[in-house]
Amino acid sequence: MTGERDLDALLSNMNPDILDGIFVFCTLAPNVSIPATISPMLTFREREGTTLVMLHEQAERAGLRHEFPSRLITLTVRSALDAVGFLAAVTSRLAQAGISVNAVSAFHHDHLFVPADRADEAMAVLREMSKATHSSPR
C-alpha cells in the first residue's frame, strides 16, 4: 500500500498518538554487540557506535548510560517514504514552540521523540496544527 504524499492531507490526518513509557537514548561502542537481554525500540549504527532507543527502565536494568528522557509520539497517518515536507512542517512548528524533537521515519509512519516534560504540550501543538490544516480552505 502506497502512503500519502499530499502535504495538506498528511498534516490534517496526522492523528498523533503518544505511547506509554519514557524512552532514552544510549550508545554502544562500535565493537560492542547489543546484549541479548535488551530489546530496543530503535537501533542505528553510526561510525562512532550503535545508538539504542529503549524504555528508561530497560536501560537502567542493563546498566547503560542514557540521555534525553522522552516520550514517543507516532503520527499515525500512513506517509509515503518519499513524501516532501511533512516532517519539516511538523518539526518546524515544534521548534517554534521551543520543543526539541528527534524524528524517525519508519516504513509505515513517522515518529517523534520529544522531551518527556514537554510531551503534553507537543501533543497540543500537533493537534492544533492538524486541526488548522483540516479547517483551512484548499
LONU-463995 format. One line per 4 residues: number of its first residue (from 1); for each residue x, y, z of N, C-alpha, C, O. Coordinates in Angstrom, 3 decimals. Layout:
N
NUM = X Y Z X Y Z X Y Z X Y Z  ...
# end
This chain:
138
1 = 0.840 -1.179 0.000 0.000 0.000 0.000 0.882 1.238 0.000 1.802 1.356 0.810  0.602 2.145 -0.897 1.364 3.379 -1.015 0.892 4.365 0.035 -0.306 4.480 0.295  1.833 5.077 0.640 1.490 6.077 1.627 1.096 7.399 0.991 1.250 7.614 -0.211  0.582 8.275 1.846 0.135 9.602 1.426 1.325 10.491 1.097 2.344 10.456 1.787
5 = 1.192 11.291 0.035 2.238 12.237 -0.360 1.786 13.690 -0.242 2.618 14.589 -0.117  0.477 13.926 -0.280 -0.059 15.280 -0.255 0.155 15.898 1.134 -0.324 15.364 2.135  0.874 17.021 1.188 1.242 17.627 2.458 0.019 18.037 3.280 -0.020 17.780 4.483  -0.970 18.663 2.664 -2.173 19.052 3.412 -2.876 17.837 3.996 -3.327 17.867 5.141
9 = -2.969 16.773 3.214 -3.615 15.548 3.713 -2.807 14.938 4.860 -3.376 14.475 5.849  -1.501 14.941 4.727 -0.648 14.410 5.794 -0.848 15.194 7.089 -1.020 14.612 8.160  -0.822 16.514 6.976 -0.945 17.358 8.159 -2.333 17.253 8.793 -2.453 17.149 10.014  -3.360 17.281 7.979 -4.708 17.257 8.554 -5.074 15.890 9.120 -5.943 15.790 9.987
13 = -4.421 14.844 8.639 -4.731 13.479 9.093 -3.609 12.848 9.916 -3.577 11.628 10.074  -2.694 13.656 10.440 -1.542 13.069 11.147 -1.946 12.288 12.389 -1.267 11.325 12.745  -3.018 12.666 13.055 -3.552 11.927 14.197 -2.453 11.435 15.150 -2.202 10.232 15.225  -1.798 12.344 15.872 -0.708 11.945 16.763 -1.192 11.058 17.905 -2.258 11.284 18.478
17 = -0.402 10.060 18.221 -0.710 9.122 19.301 0.534 8.974 20.162 1.617 8.699 19.648  0.385 9.155 21.463 1.547 9.074 22.349 1.598 7.697 23.005 0.595 7.204 23.523  2.773 7.092 22.976 2.954 5.774 23.578 3.243 5.912 25.065 3.740 6.941 25.522  2.926 4.873 25.805 3.241 4.848 27.233 4.742 4.700 27.421 5.431 4.139 26.570
21 = 5.236 5.198 28.523 6.624 4.991 28.912 7.533 6.149 28.560 7.221 6.996 27.723  8.666 6.149 29.230 9.736 7.120 28.993 10.844 6.394 28.241 11.330 5.350 28.677  11.232 6.964 27.107 12.297 6.391 26.288 13.579 7.190 26.481 13.538 8.392 26.745  14.715 6.518 26.347 16.020 7.176 26.464 16.923 6.717 25.328 16.706 5.669 24.720
25 = 17.938 7.526 25.058 18.924 7.233 24.023 20.208 6.757 24.697 20.689 7.379 25.644  20.754 5.656 24.202 22.006 5.080 24.708 22.933 4.854 23.517 22.505 4.907 22.365  24.190 4.604 23.805 25.115 4.258 22.729 26.061 3.161 23.193 26.447 3.101 24.361  26.421 2.305 22.265 27.410 1.256 22.494 28.584 1.508 21.551 28.390 1.976 20.429
29 = 29.778 1.203 21.995 30.970 1.340 21.151 30.808 0.486 19.891 30.081 -0.507 19.907  31.484 0.868 18.796 31.308 0.162 17.519 31.557 -1.350 17.586 30.947 -2.113 16.837  32.438 -1.774 18.468 32.782 -3.196 18.529 31.987 -3.969 19.574 32.284 -5.138 19.821  30.989 -3.351 20.192 30.186 -3.992 21.234 28.853 -4.444 20.645 28.164 -3.673 19.978
33 = 28.502 -5.695 20.898 27.224 -6.231 20.423 26.091 -5.792 21.344 26.305 -5.510 22.523  24.912 -5.739 20.800 23.735 -5.415 21.598 23.443 -6.617 22.506 23.274 -7.736 22.021  23.386 -6.386 23.808 23.115 -7.504 24.725 21.785 -8.186 24.408 20.799 -7.518 24.095  21.761 -9.492 24.488 20.554 -10.268 24.185 19.443 -9.991 25.190 18.281 -10.294 24.918
37 = 19.774 -9.427 26.329 18.786 -9.180 27.388 17.980 -7.904 27.170 17.041 -7.637 27.919  18.327 -7.119 26.166 17.576 -5.891 25.918 16.895 -5.945 24.561 17.335 -6.641 23.646  15.818 -5.195 24.461 15.042 -5.148 23.223 14.736 -3.686 22.904 13.663 -3.186 23.240  15.684 -3.001 22.253 15.466 -1.587 21.964 14.341 -1.363 20.952 14.083 -2.200 20.087
41 = 13.681 -0.212 21.086 12.655 0.201 20.131 13.318 0.529 18.793 12.744 0.299 17.729  14.545 1.073 18.868 15.249 1.538 17.683 16.742 1.270 17.848 17.299 1.447 18.931  17.377 0.844 16.765 18.844 0.764 16.722 19.307 1.435 15.442 18.664 1.342 14.397  20.427 2.106 15.554 21.006 2.736 14.378 22.513 2.710 14.523 23.057 3.173 15.526
45 = 23.183 2.172 13.525 24.648 2.067 13.569 25.285 3.273 12.895 24.984 3.599 11.747  26.174 3.928 13.639 26.975 5.039 13.133 28.438 4.638 13.262 28.759 3.648 13.920  29.309 5.392 12.647 30.740 5.097 12.778 31.195 5.088 14.229 32.032 4.281 14.634  30.618 6.014 15.007 31.054 6.183 16.396 30.491 5.131 17.349 30.981 4.977 18.467
49 = 29.469 4.412 16.910 28.863 3.399 17.767 27.421 3.137 17.367 26.931 3.686 16.380  26.755 2.307 18.129 25.373 1.956 17.861 24.470 2.708 18.827 24.633 2.624 20.044  23.519 3.440 18.270 22.526 4.131 19.088 21.390 3.163 19.375 20.915 2.451 18.491  20.970 3.156 20.628 19.827 2.360 21.056 18.814 3.301 21.682 19.175 4.142 22.504
53 = 17.561 3.170 21.305 16.488 3.914 21.958 15.601 2.861 22.607 15.098 1.951 21.947  15.421 3.007 23.916 14.682 1.995 24.662 13.993 2.618 25.859 14.240 3.771 26.211  13.136 1.843 26.468 12.480 2.302 27.679 13.518 2.563 28.764 14.500 1.832 28.894  13.285 3.606 29.529 14.201 4.006 30.603 14.486 2.848 31.560 15.637 2.605 31.922
57 = 13.447 2.145 31.962 13.622 1.039 32.916 14.562 -0.029 32.364 15.367 -0.597 33.103  14.460 -0.297 31.079 15.307 -1.315 30.454 16.769 -0.865 30.446 17.668 -1.661 30.717  17.000 0.402 30.136 18.369 0.937 30.141 18.958 0.884 31.546 20.125 0.533 31.722  18.157 1.229 32.535 18.616 1.173 33.931 18.987 -0.255 34.328 20.049 -0.488 34.905
61 = 18.106 -1.210 34.016 18.377 -2.620 34.357 19.649 -3.123 33.690 20.387 -3.920 34.270  19.907 -2.654 32.461 21.092 -3.094 31.718 22.339 -2.328 32.126 23.440 -2.659 31.687  22.177 -1.305 32.964 23.326 -0.509 33.406 23.899 0.373 32.301 25.092 0.677 32.312  23.067 0.787 31.351 23.538 1.607 30.238 23.385 3.086 30.562 22.351 3.513 31.076
65 = 24.421 3.866 30.259 24.290 5.326 30.359 23.254 5.767 29.341 23.161 5.216 28.244  22.487 6.756 29.719 21.430 7.182 28.814 21.197 8.681 28.938 21.577 9.324 29.917  20.552 9.211 27.893 20.258 10.637 27.816 18.879 10.834 27.203 18.273 9.897 26.685  18.400 12.062 27.270 17.184 12.537 26.621 15.945 11.724 26.993 15.387 11.027 26.145
69 = 15.506 11.807 28.262 14.239 11.156 28.617 13.125 11.747 27.755 12.898 12.956 27.771  12.443 10.904 27.014 11.495 11.387 26.024 10.257 10.517 25.974 10.237 9.382 26.451  9.226 11.092 25.377 8.011 10.348 25.073 7.980 10.159 23.564 8.510 10.974 22.809  7.362 9.094 23.149 7.278 8.754 21.731 5.888 9.057 21.200 4.893 8.496 21.660
73 = 5.837 9.952 20.226 4.592 10.301 19.555 4.655 9.720 18.144 5.590 9.991 17.389  3.661 8.928 17.804 3.556 8.381 16.452 2.526 9.186 15.683 1.408 9.397 16.153  2.907 9.630 14.506 1.975 10.298 13.597 1.344 9.178 12.783 1.978 8.629 11.882  0.105 8.839 13.094 -0.472 7.594 12.603 -0.936 7.619 11.151 -1.360 6.590 10.626
77 = -0.863 8.785 10.487 -1.164 8.823 9.058 -0.120 7.965 8.337 1.057 7.969 8.698  -0.559 7.247 7.335 0.372 6.410 6.557 1.072 7.300 5.537 0.513 7.592 4.480  2.296 7.732 5.850 3.036 8.640 4.977 3.937 7.867 4.031 4.524 6.849 4.397  4.033 8.365 2.819 4.941 7.762 1.841 6.381 8.077 2.246 6.668 9.144 2.788
81 = 7.257 7.153 1.981 8.669 7.375 2.318 9.267 8.541 1.541 10.245 9.142 1.985  8.691 8.867 0.386 9.201 9.979 -0.415 8.322 11.231 -0.324 8.422 12.122 -1.167  7.463 11.299 0.695 6.636 12.490 0.903 7.560 13.674 1.200 8.556 13.529 1.908  7.228 14.828 0.663 8.080 16.015 0.797 7.453 17.006 1.771 6.301 17.408 1.607
85 = 8.212 17.391 2.776 7.836 18.497 3.642 7.074 18.167 4.902 6.892 19.046 5.745  6.622 16.942 5.069 5.801 16.596 6.235 6.572 16.777 7.538 6.160 17.552 8.401  7.670 16.078 7.682 8.443 16.219 8.922 9.031 17.615 9.065 9.174 18.110 10.183  9.370 18.250 7.968 9.875 19.623 8.038 8.824 20.544 8.639 9.143 21.370 9.494
89 = 7.575 20.413 8.202 6.499 21.246 8.732 6.258 20.953 10.209 6.108 21.873 11.013  6.222 19.681 10.559 5.954 19.282 11.945 7.081 19.731 12.872 6.832 20.339 13.913  8.314 19.431 12.491 9.431 19.785 13.376 9.636 21.297 13.454 10.052 21.812 14.492  9.349 22.008 12.371 9.444 23.478 12.401 8.436 24.059 13.378 8.754 24.973 14.139
93 = 7.219 23.524 13.356 6.182 24.031 14.267 6.543 23.723 15.717 6.328 24.560 16.593  7.086 22.541 15.985 7.523 22.216 17.349 8.693 23.113 17.760 8.778 23.533 18.914  9.584 23.403 16.829 10.714 24.301 17.117 10.206 25.696 17.481 10.739 26.326 18.394  9.185 26.181 16.778 8.600 27.489 17.096 8.070 27.520 18.525 8.066 28.568 19.169
97 = 7.622 26.368 19.017 7.117 26.263 20.380 8.242 25.986 21.379 7.995 25.853 22.577  9.486 25.901 20.876 10.637 25.642 21.751 10.755 24.201 22.207 11.366 23.917 23.237  10.172 23.294 21.445 10.189 21.870 21.803 11.162 21.137 20.882 10.983 21.119 19.664  12.182 20.539 21.471 13.123 19.758 20.662 12.460 18.445 20.262 11.545 17.963 20.929
101 = 12.936 17.886 19.169 12.361 16.641 18.674 13.425 15.843 17.939 14.232 16.398 17.194  13.414 14.552 18.155 14.215 13.628 17.373 13.224 12.817 16.557 12.483 11.995 17.097  13.219 13.054 15.251 12.243 12.429 14.351 12.833 11.185 13.703 14.013 11.142 13.353  11.988 10.181 13.552 12.386 8.930 12.919 11.297 8.553 11.916 10.117 8.495 12.263
105 = 11.697 8.301 10.691 10.754 7.799 9.695 10.930 6.298 9.587 12.040 5.804 9.387  9.836 5.582 9.719 9.846 4.135 9.543 9.001 3.814 8.307 8.515 4.725 7.637  8.828 2.556 8.012 8.146 2.166 6.779 6.712 2.678 6.714 6.272 3.147 5.664  5.978 2.593 7.820 4.556 2.940 7.809 4.251 4.341 8.320 3.321 4.987 7.836
109 = 5.027 4.820 9.296 4.696 6.072 9.971 5.956 6.860 10.312 7.080 6.366 10.214  5.719 8.104 10.716 6.785 8.946 11.252 6.589 9.022 12.763 5.463 9.014 13.260  7.710 9.097 13.484 7.696 9.043 14.938 8.539 10.187 15.490 9.565 10.553 14.917  8.092 10.740 16.605 8.761 11.881 17.216 9.102 11.566 18.667 8.223 11.222 19.458
113 = 10.366 11.685 19.009 10.778 11.597 20.407 10.904 13.033 20.898 11.729 13.799 20.400  10.077 13.391 21.880 10.072 14.749 22.424 10.403 14.675 23.911 10.166 13.646 24.543  10.952 15.764 24.486 11.273 15.733 25.922 10.050 15.306 26.738 8.940 15.786 26.511  10.271 14.411 27.675 9.175 13.860 28.476 8.351 14.953 29.139 7.126 14.852 29.211
117 = 9.012 15.992 29.619 8.293 17.044 30.331 7.563 18.020 29.405 6.871 18.917 29.886  7.705 17.861 28.096 7.016 18.730 27.127 6.067 17.934 26.228 5.528 18.476 25.262  5.862 16.669 26.536 5.074 15.790 25.662 3.628 16.248 25.524 3.084 16.248 24.420  3.003 16.636 26.622 1.613 17.085 26.537 1.506 18.341 25.681 0.575 18.489 24.889
121 = 2.467 19.238 25.849 2.492 20.463 25.043 2.712 20.123 23.566 2.070 20.711 22.695  3.607 19.186 23.282 3.856 18.775 21.896 2.594 18.186 21.277 2.276 18.470 20.122  1.875 17.366 22.042 0.624 16.799 21.524 -0.381 17.901 21.212 -1.068 17.843 20.192  -0.472 18.900 22.077 -1.403 20.012 21.842 -1.021 20.778 20.579 -1.891 21.139 19.788
125 = 0.271 21.027 20.386 0.746 21.732 19.188 0.391 20.933 17.937 -0.092 21.497 16.956  0.627 19.631 17.967 0.356 18.782 16.803 -1.140 18.714 16.497 -1.545 18.780 15.337  -1.947 18.584 17.530 -3.402 18.540 17.315 -3.909 19.852 16.736 -4.739 19.863 15.827  -3.402 20.957 17.272 -3.819 22.264 16.768 -3.368 22.444 15.318 -4.113 22.973 14.493
129 = -2.165 22.009 15.016 -1.640 22.107 13.655 -2.514 21.303 12.689 -2.840 21.772 11.598  -2.883 20.107 13.092 -3.723 19.251 12.268 -5.101 19.866 12.087 -5.640 19.880 10.980  -5.668 20.370 13.164 -6.993 20.990 13.116 -6.980 22.229 12.207 -7.906 22.436 11.422  -5.932 23.044 12.317 -5.822 24.254 11.493 -5.697 23.891 10.017 -6.292 24.553 9.166
133 = -4.944 22.865 9.711 -4.780 22.428 8.326 -6.091 21.851 7.794 -6.480 22.092 6.651  -6.752 21.093 8.644 -8.012 20.440 8.245 -9.100 21.464 7.941 -9.915 21.275 7.038  -9.100 22.562 8.716 -10.173 23.560 8.542 -9.813 24.682 7.573 -10.663 25.512 7.248  -8.563 24.718 7.108 -8.182 25.802 6.190 -8.718 25.526 4.789 -8.776 24.376 4.356
137 = -9.115 26.599 4.075 -9.624 26.397 2.702 -8.516 25.890 1.796 -7.357 26.275 1.950  -8.860 25.046 0.874 -7.861 24.460 -0.027 -7.817 25.176 -1.330 -7.032 24.815 -2.207
# end
